Amino acid sequence: MIVFDKRSPVYEQIIAYFKAEIASHRMEAGQEMPSRREFAQTMQINPNTVQRAFHELEVMGLITTGNNVMSRVTEDVERIEQLKEEMLEEAITSFVDAIAPLQLSQKEVIDHLSQKL
């Protein structure tokens, strides 16, 4: 599950966790989300924190919630693919920013990446 750190708000860490689960297909389109209350109990956090995270996931179009039914991962495959692209772009930007001071050539960077992949 999630190991919370003190660097960012817990609800943001929950969002990041579920985004990764959805983008990697560990949670499939249409799959039921855990109940907010059960998740809060399991993670030993305030249910309002989970509610906030789930609300944000709904706003992002990653989960859907109906009246008196469990929330589910969106069935919008295009939205899930868009999420993957967003996460990849974010990771690449972070990586490029982190290695910029090293002043490596594009070839050097690609060679190093190729060795790791």
N, C-alpha and C positions, 0 to 999 in steps of 0.2 A: 504494500500500500504506500502511503505517503509518510515520509519522515519530515516533519516540519522544521524549518529553521527560523531564526529570529530576524533574518534580513529583509523579508517582505511579508506583507499581511497574509494571514492564513487563508483568507478567501481567494487571494490571487494564486496561492500555491495549489489550492483545490482546482481552480480553473485550469491552471497549467497541467495538472495531473490528468484531468479528464480530456483536455485537448490532445495530449499525447496519446492517451488510450484510444481516442476516436480516430486520430490521424493514422495511427499504426494498425488500425483494424483489430486491436485487442478487444475493443468494444465495437460490435458490428452495427450497421445501420438498422434502426428499429429495435435494438436491444433495450430492455428495461434498465433504467438507472436504479441504483440503490435508493431506498427511501431516504428522505432527508434526515428523519429522526434516527433511523438505524445507523446511517453513515456517521452522524454526529456522535452517537453512543460508541460506535466502534473506534472512532478516531479520538474520542474523549475531548470534543470541542463543543462550543455553543451551537445549538441548532440554528440560531439566527445567522451564524457565519456560513453554514451550509446553504441556508436559504438564499443568502446574498450571492454566493457563488453560482448556485443553480439559476437564479434569476439572470445573472450576467451571461451564462451559457445559453439561456433562452433568447436573450437579446441578440446574441451573436448568431443565432440560428442553428446552434449545434445540438440543442435538445428541444423537445416539444413536451408540453404538459397540457392535459385536458382536465376537465372537471372530474374530480374523484377517481382519477386513474394515475398510475405511476408515470413519471416522466420517462421519456424514451429518447435514445439517440436519434437524431434526424434521419429520415430516409432519403434526404436530398443528397445523392451521391456527388453531384457537382459541388455542393457546399463543403462536403468532406474533402474533396480534391483541392478546393480553394484553400481550405485550412492547411493542408499539407504544403501547398505552395507558399502560404504566408509564413509558416513555421520554418521552412527551408530558407526563405529570403531573410528572415530574422536571424537565423543561425549563421548564414553566410556573411551578413553585414557585421555581426558581432565578431566573427572570425577575422574578417578583413581588418576591422578596426584594431583588433588585438595584435595582429602581426605587422601592421603598418610600420611601427618603429624599427622592425628588423630589416627593412629595406631589401627584401628578397625579390628576385625576379619572378615573373609569372611561371617560368619553367621550373625554378627551384620549388616554388609552392606546389605546383602540380606534381612534381616528382615525389615530394614528401607525402602529399595526399594519396598518391597512387600506392605508395608503400603501406599506408595505414588502412586502405580500403580493401 
